[in-house]
Amino acid sequence: MDFLSSVVSYILNLGAPVFVPFIMLLAGLIVRMKFKDAASAAITLGVAFVGMSMLIGFMVGAIGAAAQTMMERTGLELSIIDGGWTTMANVSWAWPYAFLMFPLQVGINIFMLVIKKTDTFNADLWNVWGKIFTAFIVLAVASPIFGSVTALVLAFVIASFQIIMELNSGDINQHRIEKLTGIPGITCTHRMLFFAAIYYPFDLLLRKIPALNKPMDAAALRSKIGVFAENHVIGFILGVTFGIIAGYDVATILMLGVQAATALMLFPMISKLFMQALSPISEAISDYMNKRFAGRKLFVGLDWPFMGGSSEIWFTVIVAIPFTLIWAVILPGNKILPFAGIINIALVVPAYILTNGNTLRMVILAIIGVPFFLFVGTQFAPMITDLGLATKAIDIPAGQLISNSSIDAPVFTYAFSFITQFMQGYFIPLALAAYWCVGYFFYAKELRKETAQAQTQDNTN
């Protein structure tokens, strides 16, 4: 058992830039791609992942430091350290039962493909840690209520539910994702897309406002305001604005402007590498499936970075930062200081898909969404800290709490992890779970209708 755990942990700890391309290489060979073509595509995918990670790290170093300075200037002290997603992943993998989640995810995926309850092959196996995270939170919450054995079973039941919903989310979002990215046969199976169910009722209201229901993506903005909608110009303006708010000197302000301009200009370039890598593999998989399963397509589910070329995403991410800091100050009960998670992709990508890239609605939804992340980050801090201390996965000073201000799918993760607390008279998680289910049902209904209409149109043409 320990040997199996060590092997699985070693493989997954290689990280997304190594592990995901390896999975895609195997997938390419299985569907009879030539080795040189599959290997080239896999290596290009690894390069794309590394490039995107480097740019995000660059953004965190530049913009995140400015945000930290802004917060320090307020003199506010928030007691919970924001360790970011990497800290959460390290803590999750230190959970004693973590190695069981990998075969569980693969097994459920294969079973659902066989019984035709999904058309998505989830190649984003590295992010299995998200299910581990959910499971150990469930165990921590449910153990005092049911005992450790029953709570452990419940933890894996809820993790299995998350695996199933990630596949379902990949299915229903695929058409819109393909339309936005131009990459055929690819979808996103990351749990961050679950947050669209929370946004959905708000977006329905925003759509009723005429000014917010017109094309407002990067292309539309360029046609209206010209050079001021170019990535590098937007980045420079936002960087300079942040530098001024942070109280930097002129030289540092201008450098921050150039750094932000550099990041926003390079993101679309890196995104093209994802398209270059994924297109031949997805086409090979589609051809393979069409030969063996008449009329059935198989989608490849991946992490979000292949959508990272969207100017709308990065514009919204940066604009959301000052509002995140404002919410951190004024939100009752918040104790987490946003820092490592200040570049909050999970806040924006669901809004991008939901709004079809409508930048103005994305910004409004992101502002609405921030409190959910801060609330959940605060609620999870004691359990994350306890596991970190117990496993010694991370160094935590005595008396210090640690969490993450950008936990993926915060409402889903919190609601279903804490849902058993209704037995102790605490009904907020149960209410949020009901809200999420209703929002997801109607959002999925809209996406399925849109996909069906597109398929009908294609058949007509």
C-alpha positions as a Markdown table, in Angstrom:
| # | Residue | x | y | z |
|---|---|---|---|---|
| 1 | Met | 0.0 | 0.0 | 0.0 |
| 2 | Asp | 2.8 | 2.4 | 0.9 |
| 3 | Phe | 4.6 | 1.5 | -2.3 |
| 4 | Leu | 1.6 | 2.2 | -4.4 |
| 5 | Ser | 1.1 | 5.5 | -2.6 |
| 6 | Ser | 4.7 | 6.5 | -3.2 |
| 7 | Val | 4.5 | 5.6 | -6.9 |
| 8 | Val | 1.3 | 7.5 | -7.5 |
| 9 | Ser | 2.5 | 10.5 | -5.5 |
| 10 | Tyr | 5.8 | 10.5 | -7.4 |
| 11 | Ile | 4.1 | 10.5 | -10.8 |
| 12 | Leu | 1.6 | 13.2 | -9.9 |
| 13 | Asn | 4.3 | 15.4 | -8.2 |
| 14 | Leu | 6.0 | 15.7 | -11.5 |
| 15 | Gly | 3.5 | 18.6 | -12.0 |
| 16 | Ala | 1.2 | 19.5 | -14.8 |
| 17 | Pro | 3.9 | 20.5 | -17.3 |
| 18 | Val | 5.3 | 17.0 | -17.3 |
| 19 | Phe | 2.3 | 14.8 | -16.3 |
| 20 | Val | -0.4 | 16.2 | -18.6 |
| 21 | Pro | 1.8 | 16.0 | -21.7 |
| 22 | Phe | 2.7 | 12.5 | -20.8 |
| 23 | Ile | -1.0 | 11.6 | -20.6 |
| 24 | Met | -1.6 | 13.3 | -23.9 |
| 25 | Leu | 1.4 | 11.4 | -25.5 |
| 26 | Leu | -0.2 | 8.1 | -24.4 |
| 27 | Ala | -3.6 | 9.2 | -25.7 |
| 28 | Gly | -2.1 | 10.1 | -29.0 |
| 29 | Leu | -0.3 | 6.7 | -29.4 |
| 30 | Ile | -3.5 | 4.9 | -28.4 |
| 31 | Val | -5.4 | 6.5 | -31.2 |
| 32 | Arg | -2.6 | 5.6 | -33.6 |
| 33 | Met | -0.8 | 8.9 | -34.0 |
| 34 | Lys | 2.8 | 8.6 | -35.3 |
| 35 | Phe | 5.2 | 8.8 | -32.4 |
| 36 | Lys | 7.1 | 11.8 | -33.7 |
| 37 | Asp | 3.8 | 13.7 | -34.1 |
| 38 | Ala | 2.5 | 12.7 | -30.7 |
| 39 | Ala | 5.8 | 13.5 | -29.0 |
| 40 | Ser | 6.1 | 16.9 | -30.7 |
| 41 | Ala | 2.5 | 17.8 | -29.7 |
| 42 | Ala | 3.2 | 16.6 | -26.1 |
| 43 | Ile | 6.4 | 18.6 | -25.7 |
| 44 | Thr | 4.8 | 21.7 | -27.2 |
| 45 | Leu | 2.0 | 21.3 | -24.6 |
| 46 | Gly | 4.6 | 21.1 | -21.8 |
| 47 | Val | 6.2 | 24.2 | -23.1 |
| 48 | Ala | 2.8 | 26.0 | -23.1 |
| 49 | Phe | 2.1 | 25.0 | -19.5 |
| 50 | Val | 5.6 | 26.2 | -18.4 |
| 51 | Gly | 5.2 | 29.4 | -20.4 |
| 52 | Met | 1.8 | 30.1 | -18.8 |
| 53 | Ser | 3.1 | 29.3 | -15.3 |
| 54 | Met | 6.0 | 31.6 | -15.8 |
| 55 | Leu | 3.8 | 34.5 | -16.9 |
| 56 | Ile | 1.4 | 34.0 | -14.0 |
| 57 | Gly | 4.3 | 33.9 | -11.6 |
| 58 | Phe | 5.6 | 37.1 | -13.3 |
| 59 | Met | 2.2 | 38.7 | -12.8 |
| 60 | Val | 2.0 | 37.7 | -9.1 |
| 61 | Gly | 5.4 | 39.1 | -8.5 |
| 62 | Ala | 4.7 | 42.4 | -10.1 |
| 63 | Ile | 1.0 | 43.1 | -9.5 |
| 64 | Gly | 0.7 | 41.0 | -6.3 |
| 65 | Ala | 3.5 | 43.0 | -4.7 |
| 66 | Ala | 1.7 | 46.2 | -5.5 |
| 67 | Ala | -1.5 | 44.8 | -4.1 |
| 68 | Gln | 0.3 | 43.8 | -0.9 |
| 69 | Thr | 1.7 | 47.4 | -0.6 |
| 70 | Met | -1.8 | 48.8 | -1.1 |
| 71 | Met | -3.1 | 46.7 | 1.8 |
| 72 | Glu | -0.2 | 47.6 | 4.0 |
| 73 | Arg | -0.9 | 51.3 | 3.5 |
| 74 | Thr | -4.3 | 50.8 | 5.0 |
| 75 | Gly | -2.8 | 49.6 | 8.2 |
| 76 | Leu | -5.3 | 46.7 | 8.4 |
| 77 | Glu | -4.2 | 43.4 | 10.0 |
| 78 | Leu | -5.9 | 40.2 | 8.8 |
| 79 | Ser | -4.8 | 37.1 | 10.7 |
| 80 | Ile | -5.0 | 34.3 | 8.1 |
| 81 | Ile | -2.0 | 33.9 | 5.7 |
| 82 | Asp | -3.0 | 33.3 | 2.0 |
| 83 | Gly | -0.8 | 30.4 | 0.9 |
| 84 | Gly | -2.2 | 30.2 | -2.6 |
| 85 | Trp | -3.2 | 27.0 | -4.5 |
| 86 | Thr | 0.3 | 25.5 | -4.3 |
| 87 | Thr | 0.1 | 25.3 | -0.5 |
| 88 | Met | -3.3 | 23.7 | -0.8 |
| 89 | Ala | -2.0 | 21.1 | -3.2 |
| 90 | Asn | 0.9 | 20.2 | -1.0 |
| 91 | Val | -1.3 | 19.8 | 2.0 |
| 92 | Ser | -3.8 | 17.7 | 0.0 |
| 93 | Trp | -1.2 | 15.3 | -1.2 |
| 94 | Ala | 0.0 | 14.9 | 2.4 |
| 95 | Trp | -3.4 | 13.4 | 3.3 |
| 96 | Pro | -2.9 | 9.7 | 4.1 |
| 97 | Tyr | -5.7 | 8.5 | 1.7 |
| 98 | Ala | -4.6 | 10.8 | -1.2 |
| 99 | Phe | -3.3 | 8.0 | -3.4 |
| 100 | Leu | -6.7 | 6.4 | -3.6 |
| 101 | Met | -8.2 | 9.3 | -5.4 |
| 102 | Phe | -6.2 | 8.8 | -8.6 |
| 103 | Pro | -7.6 | 5.3 | -9.4 |
| 104 | Leu | -11.1 | 6.4 | -8.3 |
| 105 | Gln | -11.1 | 9.3 | -10.8 |
| 106 | Val | -9.8 | 7.1 | -13.7 |
| 107 | Gly | -12.3 | 4.3 | -12.8 |
| 108 | Ile | -15.3 | 6.6 | -12.7 |
| 109 | Asn | -14.3 | 8.3 | -16.0 |
| 110 | Ile | -13.9 | 4.9 | -17.8 |
| 111 | Phe | -17.2 | 3.6 | -16.4 |
| 112 | Met | -19.1 | 6.7 | -17.5 |
| 113 | Leu | -17.6 | 6.6 | -20.9 |
| 114 | Val | -18.6 | 3.0 | -21.3 |
| 115 | Ile | -22.2 | 3.6 | -20.2 |
| 116 | Lys | -22.4 | 6.7 | -22.4 |
| 117 | Lys | -23.0 | 9.1 | -19.5 |
| 118 | Thr | -20.2 | 11.4 | -20.6 |
| 119 | Asp | -18.2 | 12.1 | -23.8 |
| 120 | Thr | -15.3 | 13.6 | -21.9 |
| 121 | Phe | -12.0 | 12.0 | -21.3 |
| 122 | Asn | -10.5 | 13.9 | -18.3 |
| 123 | Ala | -6.8 | 14.2 | -19.1 |
| 124 | Asp | -6.4 | 16.7 | -16.3 |
| 125 | Leu | -5.4 | 14.0 | -13.9 |
| 126 | Trp | -2.8 | 16.1 | -12.2 |
| 127 | Asn | -5.6 | 18.2 | -10.7 |
| 128 | Val | -6.9 | 15.2 | -8.9 |
| 129 | Trp | -5.7 | 17.0 | -5.8 |
| 130 | Gly | -8.9 | 19.1 | -5.9 |
| 131 | Lys | -10.9 | 16.0 | -5.1 |
| 132 | Ile | -8.4 | 15.1 | -2.4 |
| 133 | Phe | -8.9 | 18.6 | -0.9 |
| 134 | Thr | -12.7 | 18.2 | -0.9 |
| 135 | Ala | -12.4 | 14.7 | 0.7 |
| 136 | Phe | -10.2 | 15.7 | 3.6 |
| 137 | Ile | -12.4 | 18.7 | 4.4 |
| 138 | Val | -15.4 | 16.4 | 4.4 |
| 139 | Leu | -13.6 | 14.0 | 6.8 |
| 140 | Ala | -12.6 | 16.8 | 9.1 |
| 141 | Val | -16.2 | 18.2 | 9.3 |
| 142 | Ala | -18.1 | 14.9 | 9.4 |
| 143 | Ser | -15.9 | 12.9 | 11.9 |
| 144 | Pro | -17.3 | 14.6 | 15.0 |
| 145 | Ile | -20.8 | 13.9 | 13.8 |
| 146 | Phe | -20.5 | 10.3 | 12.4 |
| 147 | Gly | -17.2 | 9.0 | 13.6 |
| 148 | Ser | -14.1 | 8.5 | 11.5 |
| 149 | Val | -15.1 | 5.4 | 9.5 |
| 150 | Thr | -18.4 | 6.7 | 8.3 |
| 151 | Ala | -17.0 | 10.1 | 7.6 |
| 152 | Leu | -14.2 | 8.6 | 5.5 |
| 153 | Val | -16.8 | 6.8 | 3.4 |
| 154 | Leu | -18.8 | 10.0 | 3.0 |
| 155 | Ala | -15.6 | 11.8 | 2.0 |
| 156 | Phe | -15.1 | 9.5 | -0.9 |
| 157 | Val | -18.7 | 9.6 | -1.9 |
| 158 | Ile | -18.7 | 13.4 | -2.1 |
| 159 | Ala | -15.3 | 13.3 | -4.0 |
| 160 | Ser | -16.9 | 10.8 | -6.4 |
| 161 | Phe | -19.8 | 13.3 | -6.9 |
| 162 | Gln | -17.2 | 16.0 | -7.7 |
| 163 | Ile | -15.5 | 13.7 | -10.3 |
| 164 | Ile | -18.9 | 13.1 | -12.0 |
| 165 | Met | -19.8 | 16.7 | -12.0 |
| 166 | Glu | -16.4 | 17.7 | -13.5 |
| 167 | Leu | -17.1 | 15.3 | -16.4 |
| 168 | Asn | -20.6 | 16.7 | -16.8 |
| 169 | Ser | -19.3 | 20.2 | -16.7 |
| 170 | Gly | -16.8 | 19.3 | -19.4 |
| 171 | Asp | -19.6 | 17.9 | -21.6 |
| 172 | Ile | -22.0 | 20.9 | -21.3 |
| 173 | Asn | -19.3 | 23.6 | -21.6 |
| 174 | Gln | -17.5 | 22.1 | -24.5 |
| 175 | His | -19.4 | 23.8 | -27.4 |
| 176 | Arg | -19.0 | 27.2 | -25.9 |
| 177 | Ile | -15.4 | 26.7 | -25.0 |
| 178 | Glu | -14.6 | 25.5 | -28.6 |
| 179 | Lys | -16.4 | 28.6 | -29.9 |
| 180 | Leu | -14.4 | 30.9 | -27.7 |
| 181 | Thr | -11.0 | 29.3 | -28.2 |
| 182 | Gly | -11.2 | 27.9 | -31.7 |
| 183 | Ile | -9.7 | 24.6 | -30.5 |
| 184 | Pro | -11.9 | 21.6 | -31.6 |
| 185 | Gly | -12.6 | 18.6 | -29.4 |
| 186 | Ile | -11.2 | 20.2 | -26.2 |
| 187 | Thr | -13.0 | 21.1 | -23.1 |
| 188 | Cys | -12.2 | 22.1 | -19.5 |
| 189 | Thr | -12.8 | 19.7 | -16.6 |
| 190 | His | -11.5 | 21.9 | -13.9 |
| 191 | Arg | -13.8 | 22.4 | -11.0 |
| 192 | Met | -13.4 | 26.2 | -11.2 |
| 193 | Leu | -16.1 | 26.1 | -13.9 |
| 194 | Phe | -18.7 | 25.1 | -11.2 |
| 195 | Phe | -18.7 | 28.8 | -10.0 |
| 196 | Ala | -20.7 | 29.7 | -13.2 |
| 197 | Ala | -23.7 | 28.2 | -11.4 |
| 198 | Ile | -23.3 | 30.9 | -8.7 |
| 199 | Tyr | -22.9 | 33.6 | -11.3 |
| 200 | Tyr | -25.8 | 32.4 | -13.5 |
| 201 | Pro | -28.7 | 34.1 | -11.7 |
| 202 | Phe | -26.8 | 37.4 | -11.5 |
| 203 | Asp | -25.9 | 37.2 | -15.2 |
| 204 | Leu | -29.5 | 36.6 | -16.2 |
| 205 | Leu | -30.3 | 40.0 | -14.5 |
| 206 | Leu | -27.3 | 41.7 | -16.2 |
| 207 | Arg | -28.5 | 40.5 | -19.6 |
| 208 | Lys | -31.7 | 42.5 | -19.2 |
| 209 | Ile | -29.7 | 45.7 | -19.2 |
| 210 | Pro | -29.3 | 46.8 | -22.9 |
| 211 | Ala | -25.9 | 48.3 | -22.4 |
| 212 | Leu | -24.6 | 45.0 | -21.0 |
| 213 | Asn | -26.1 | 42.7 | -23.6 |
| 214 | Lys | -24.1 | 43.9 | -26.6 |
| 215 | Pro | -20.8 | 42.4 | -27.9 |
| 216 | Met | -18.1 | 43.6 | -25.4 |
| 217 | Asp | -15.2 | 41.3 | -26.1 |
| 218 | Ala | -11.7 | 42.4 | -26.9 |
| 219 | Ala | -12.4 | 42.6 | -30.7 |
| 220 | Ala | -15.5 | 44.7 | -30.1 |
| 221 | Leu | -13.6 | 47.0 | -27.8 |
| 222 | Arg | -10.8 | 47.5 | -30.4 |
| 223 | Ser | -13.4 | 48.5 | -33.0 |
| 224 | Lys | -14.7 | 51.2 | -30.7 |
| 225 | Ile | -11.6 | 52.6 | -28.9 |
| 226 | Gly | -8.8 | 51.5 | -31.1 |
| 227 | Val | -5.3 | 51.3 | -29.7 |
| 228 | Phe | -6.6 | 51.7 | -26.1 |
| 229 | Ala | -8.1 | 48.2 | -26.3 |
| 230 | Glu | -4.8 | 46.6 | -27.3 |
| 231 | Asn | -3.4 | 44.2 | -24.8 |
| 232 | His | -0.1 | 46.0 | -24.2 |
| 233 | Val | -1.8 | 49.4 | -23.8 |
| 234 | Ile | -4.4 | 48.1 | -21.4 |
| 235 | Gly | -1.7 | 46.4 | -19.4 |
| 236 | Phe | 0.4 | 49.5 | -19.3 |
| 237 | Ile | -2.5 | 51.6 | -18.1 |
| 238 | Leu | -3.5 | 49.1 | -15.4 |
| 239 | Gly | 0.0 | 48.7 | -14.2 |
| 240 | Val | 0.6 | 52.4 | -13.9 |
| 241 | Thr | -2.7 | 52.8 | -12.1 |
| 242 | Phe | -1.7 | 50.1 | -9.6 |
| 243 | Gly | 1.7 | 51.7 | -9.1 |
| 244 | Ile | 0.1 | 55.1 | -8.3 |
| 245 | Ile | -2.4 | 53.6 | -5.8 |
| 246 | Ala | 0.5 | 51.7 | -4.2 |
| 247 | Gly | 2.4 | 54.9 | -3.7 |
| 248 | Tyr | 5.4 | 53.9 | -5.8 |
| 249 | Asp | 7.9 | 56.4 | -7.2 |
| 250 | Val | 7.7 | 57.4 | -10.9 |
| 251 | Ala | 10.4 | 55.0 | -12.1 |
| 252 | Thr | 8.7 | 52.0 | -10.3 |
| 253 | Ile | 5.3 | 53.1 | -11.5 |
| 254 | Leu | 6.5 | 53.1 | -15.1 |
| 255 | Met | 8.3 | 49.7 | -14.7 |
| 256 | Leu | 5.1 | 48.2 | -13.3 |
| 257 | Gly | 3.3 | 49.5 | -16.3 |
| 258 | Val | 5.7 | 47.9 | -18.7 |
| 259 | Gln | 5.7 | 44.6 | -16.7 |
| 260 | Ala | 1.9 | 44.5 | -16.9 |
| 261 | Ala | 2.0 | 45.4 | -20.6 |
| 262 | Thr | 4.5 | 42.6 | -21.2 |
| 263 | Ala | 2.4 | 40.0 | -19.4 |
| 264 | Leu | -0.9 | 40.9 | -21.3 |
| 265 | Met | 0.9 | 40.9 | -24.6 |
| 266 | Leu | 2.6 | 37.5 | -24.1 |
| 267 | Phe | -0.5 | 35.6 | -22.8 |
| 268 | Pro | -2.1 | 35.3 | -26.3 |
| 269 | Met | 1.2 | 34.2 | -27.7 |
| 270 | Ile | 1.5 | 31.4 | -25.2 |
| 271 | Ser | -2.1 | 30.4 | -25.8 |
| 272 | Lys | -1.3 | 29.7 | -29.4 |
| 273 | Leu | 1.1 | 27.0 | -28.3 |
| 274 | Phe | -1.8 | 25.2 | -26.6 |
| 275 | Met | -3.7 | 25.3 | -29.9 |
| 276 | Gln | -0.7 | 24.1 | -31.8 |
| 277 | Ala | -0.2 | 21.2 | -29.4 |
| 278 | Leu | -3.8 | 20.2 | -28.8 |
| 279 | Ser | -5.3 | 20.4 | -32.3 |
| 280 | Pro | -3.5 | 17.4 | -33.8 |
| 281 | Ile | -4.2 | 15.2 | -30.7 |
| 282 | Ser | -7.9 | 16.2 | -30.5 |
| 283 | Glu | -8.3 | 15.6 | -34.2 |
| 284 | Ala | -6.7 | 12.1 | -33.9 |
| 285 | Ile | -8.9 | 11.2 | -31.0 |
| 286 | Ser | -12.0 | 12.4 | -32.8 |
| 287 | Asp | -11.1 | 10.3 | -35.9 |
| 288 | Tyr | -10.4 | 7.3 | -33.8 |
| 289 | Met | -13.7 | 7.6 | -32.0 |
| 290 | Asn | -15.7 | 8.2 | -35.1 |
| 291 | Lys | -14.3 | 4.9 | -36.6 |
| 292 | Arg | -15.3 | 2.9 | -33.6 |
| 293 | Phe | -18.4 | 4.7 | -32.3 |
| 294 | Ala | -20.5 | 5.9 | -35.1 |
| 295 | Gly | -21.9 | 9.4 | -34.4 |
| 296 | Arg | -20.1 | 9.8 | -31.1 |
| 297 | Lys | -17.4 | 12.4 | -30.3 |
| 298 | Leu | -14.9 | 12.2 | -27.5 |
| 299 | Phe | -13.8 | 15.4 | -25.9 |
| 300 | Val | -10.4 | 15.9 | -24.1 |
| 301 | Gly | -10.8 | 17.6 | -20.7 |
| 302 | Leu | -7.9 | 19.8 | -19.6 |
| 303 | Asp | -7.0 | 22.5 | -17.1 |
| 304 | Trp | -7.9 | 26.1 | -17.9 |
| 305 | Pro | -4.6 | 27.5 | -19.3 |
| 306 | Phe | -5.5 | 26.7 | -22.9 |
| 307 | Met | -8.0 | 29.6 | -22.6 |
| 308 | Gly | -5.2 | 31.9 | -21.3 |
| 309 | Gly | -4.9 | 33.7 | -24.6 |
| 310 | Ser | -8.1 | 35.6 | -23.9 |
| 311 | Ser | -7.5 | 39.3 | -23.3 |
| 312 | Glu | -10.9 | 39.5 | -21.5 |
| 313 | Ile | -9.7 | 37.1 | -18.8 |
| 314 | Trp | -6.6 | 39.0 | -18.0 |
| 315 | Phe | -8.2 | 42.4 | -18.1 |
| 316 | Thr | -10.9 | 41.2 | -15.6 |
| 317 | Val | -8.3 | 39.5 | -13.4 |
| 318 | Ile | -6.4 | 42.7 | -13.0 |
| 319 | Val | -9.4 | 45.0 | -12.6 |
| 320 | Ala | -10.8 | 42.6 | -9.9 |
| 321 | Ile | -7.7 | 43.0 | -7.7 |
| 322 | Pro | -8.5 | 46.4 | -6.0 |
| 323 | Phe | -12.1 | 45.2 | -5.5 |
| 324 | Thr | -10.7 | 42.0 | -3.8 |
| 325 | Leu | -8.8 | 44.2 | -1.4 |
| 326 | Ile | -11.8 | 46.4 | -0.7 |
| 327 | Trp | -13.9 | 43.4 | 0.0 |
| 328 | Ala | -11.2 | 42.0 | 2.3 |
| 329 | Val | -11.4 | 45.2 | 4.3 |
| 330 | Ile | -15.2 | 45.6 | 4.5 |
| 331 | Leu | -16.6 | 42.0 | 4.4 |
| 332 | Pro | -17.9 | 41.1 | 7.9 |
| 333 | Gly | -16.1 | 38.0 | 9.3 |
| 334 | Asn | -13.3 | 38.0 | 6.8 |
| 335 | Lys | -9.9 | 37.2 | 8.3 |
| 336 | Ile | -7.8 | 36.3 | 5.2 |
| 337 | Leu | -5.4 | 38.7 | 3.6 |
| 338 | Pro | -5.4 | 38.1 | -0.1 |
| 339 | Phe | -1.9 | 37.8 | -1.5 |
| 340 | Ala | -0.8 | 34.5 | -3.1 |
| 341 | Gly | -4.3 | 34.1 | -4.5 |
| 342 | Ile | -4.6 | 37.8 | -5.6 |
| 343 | Ile | -4.4 | 36.8 | -9.3 |
| 344 | Asn | -7.6 | 34.9 | -9.0 |
| 345 | Ile | -8.2 | 32.9 | -12.2 |
| 346 | Ala | -11.0 | 30.8 | -10.6 |
| 347 | Leu | -12.9 | 34.1 | -10.2 |
| 348 | Val | -12.8 | 35.0 | -13.8 |
| 349 | Val | -12.7 | 31.9 | -16.1 |
| 350 | Pro | -16.3 | 30.8 | -15.2 |
| 351 | Ala | -17.5 | 34.4 | -16.0 |
| 352 | Tyr | -15.6 | 34.3 | -19.3 |
| 353 | Ile | -17.4 | 31.2 | -20.5 |
| 354 | Leu | -20.8 | 32.2 | -19.0 |
| 355 | Thr | -20.8 | 35.7 | -20.7 |
| 356 | Asn | -19.2 | 34.6 | -23.9 |
| 357 | Gly | -16.4 | 37.0 | -23.2 |
| 358 | Asn | -18.5 | 40.1 | -22.4 |
| 359 | Thr | -15.8 | 42.0 | -20.6 |
| 360 | Leu | -18.1 | 44.4 | -18.7 |
| 361 | Arg | -20.4 | 41.7 | -17.4 |
| 362 | Met | -17.3 | 39.7 | -16.5 |
| 363 | Val | -16.0 | 42.6 | -14.3 |
| 364 | Ile | -19.4 | 43.0 | -12.6 |
| 365 | Leu | -19.7 | 39.3 | -11.9 |
| 366 | Ala | -16.1 | 39.1 | -10.6 |
| 367 | Ile | -16.9 | 41.9 | -8.1 |
| 368 | Ile | -20.0 | 40.0 | -7.0 |
| 369 | Gly | -18.0 | 36.8 | -6.7 |
| 370 | Val | -15.1 | 37.9 | -4.5 |
| 371 | Pro | -16.9 | 37.7 | -1.1 |
| 372 | Phe | -17.7 | 34.0 | -1.7 |
| 373 | Phe | -13.9 | 33.3 | -2.1 |
| 374 | Leu | -13.0 | 35.3 | 1.0 |
| 375 | Phe | -15.8 | 33.7 | 3.1 |
| 376 | Val | -14.8 | 30.1 | 2.1 |
| 377 | Gly | -11.1 | 30.8 | 2.6 |
| 378 | Thr | -11.8 | 32.0 | 6.1 |
| 379 | Gln | -14.0 | 29.0 | 6.9 |
| 380 | Phe | -11.4 | 26.5 | 5.7 |
| 381 | Ala | -8.4 | 27.9 | 7.5 |
| 382 | Pro | -8.6 | 25.8 | 10.8 |
| 383 | Met | -8.8 | 22.5 | 8.9 |
| 384 | Ile | -6.1 | 23.4 | 6.4 |
| 385 | Thr | -3.8 | 24.5 | 9.2 |
| 386 | Asp | -4.5 | 21.4 | 11.2 |
| 387 | Leu | -3.7 | 19.1 | 8.3 |
| 388 | Gly | -0.6 | 21.0 | 7.5 |
| 389 | Leu | 0.6 | 20.7 | 11.1 |
| 390 | Ala | -0.2 | 17.1 | 11.4 |
| 391 | Thr | 1.5 | 16.0 | 8.1 |
| 392 | Lys | 4.3 | 18.6 | 8.3 |
| 393 | Ala | 3.7 | 19.2 | 4.6 |
| 394 | Ile | 4.3 | 22.9 | 5.1 |
| 395 | Asp | 6.0 | 25.0 | 7.8 |
| 396 | Ile | 3.4 | 26.9 | 9.8 |
| 397 | Pro | 4.4 | 29.2 | 12.7 |
| 398 | Ala | 2.8 | 28.4 | 16.1 |
| 399 | Gly | -0.6 | 30.1 | 16.4 |
| 400 | Gln | -0.7 | 31.0 | 12.7 |
| 401 | Leu | -3.6 | 30.1 | 10.4 |
| 402 | Ile | -3.2 | 29.5 | 6.7 |
| 403 | Ser | -5.7 | 29.2 | 3.9 |
| 404 | Asn | -6.3 | 30.3 | 0.3 |
| 405 | Ser | -8.2 | 33.4 | -0.9 |
| 406 | Ser | -8.8 | 31.8 | -4.4 |
| 407 | Ile | -10.0 | 28.3 | -3.6 |
| 408 | Asp | -11.4 | 26.8 | -6.8 |
| 409 | Ala | -15.2 | 26.4 | -6.9 |
| 410 | Pro | -15.5 | 27.8 | -3.4 |
| 411 | Val | -19.3 | 27.5 | -3.0 |
| 412 | Phe | -19.4 | 23.9 | -4.3 |
| 413 | Thr | -16.4 | 22.8 | -2.2 |
| 414 | Tyr | -17.7 | 24.5 | 1.0 |
| 415 | Ala | -21.3 | 23.6 | 0.6 |
| 416 | Phe | -20.8 | 19.9 | 0.0 |
| 417 | Ser | -17.9 | 19.6 | 2.5 |
| 418 | Phe | -19.8 | 21.2 | 5.3 |
| 419 | Ile | -23.3 | 20.0 | 4.3 |
| 420 | Thr | -23.5 | 17.5 | 7.2 |
| 421 | Gln | -23.5 | 20.4 | 9.7 |
| 422 | Phe | -27.2 | 20.8 | 9.2 |
| 423 | Met | -27.5 | 18.0 | 11.7 |
| 424 | Gln | -25.9 | 20.3 | 14.3 |
| 425 | Gly | -28.3 | 23.2 | 13.4 |
| 426 | Tyr | -26.0 | 25.0 | 10.9 |
| 427 | Phe | -27.9 | 25.4 | 7.6 |
| 428 | Ile | -25.8 | 27.8 | 5.6 |
| 429 | Pro | -23.9 | 25.0 | 3.7 |
| 430 | Leu | -27.2 | 23.2 | 2.9 |
| 431 | Ala | -28.7 | 26.4 | 1.6 |
| 432 | Leu | -25.7 | 27.1 | -0.6 |
| 433 | Ala | -25.7 | 23.5 | -1.9 |
| 434 | Ala | -29.3 | 24.0 | -2.9 |
| 435 | Tyr | -28.5 | 27.4 | -4.5 |
| 436 | Trp | -25.6 | 25.8 | -6.5 |
| 437 | Cys | -27.7 | 22.9 | -7.7 |
| 438 | Val | -30.5 | 25.1 | -8.9 |
| 439 | Gly | -28.1 | 27.5 | -10.6 |
| 440 | Tyr | -26.2 | 24.6 | -12.2 |
| 441 | Phe | -29.4 | 22.9 | -13.5 |
| 442 | Phe | -30.6 | 26.0 | -15.4 |
| 443 | Tyr | -27.1 | 26.9 | -16.6 |
| 444 | Ala | -26.6 | 23.4 | -18.0 |
| 445 | Lys | -30.1 | 23.6 | -19.6 |
| 446 | Glu | -29.0 | 26.8 | -21.4 |
| 447 | Leu | -25.8 | 25.2 | -22.6 |
| 448 | Arg | -27.4 | 22.0 | -23.8 |
| 449 | Lys | -30.0 | 24.1 | -25.8 |
| 450 | Glu | -27.2 | 26.1 | -27.3 |
| 451 | Thr | -25.3 | 23.0 | -28.3 |
| 452 | Ala | -28.4 | 21.4 | -29.8 |
| 453 | Gln | -29.2 | 24.4 | -31.9 |
| 454 | Ala | -25.6 | 24.6 | -33.2 |
| 455 | Gln | -25.7 | 20.9 | -34.1 |
| 456 | Thr | -29.0 | 21.4 | -35.9 |
| 457 | Gln | -27.6 | 24.3 | -37.9 |
| 458 | Asp | -24.5 | 22.3 | -38.8 |
| 459 | Asn | -26.6 | 19.4 | -40.1 |
| 460 | Thr | -28.8 | 21.8 | -42.1 |
| 461 | Asn | -25.7 | 23.4 | -43.7 |
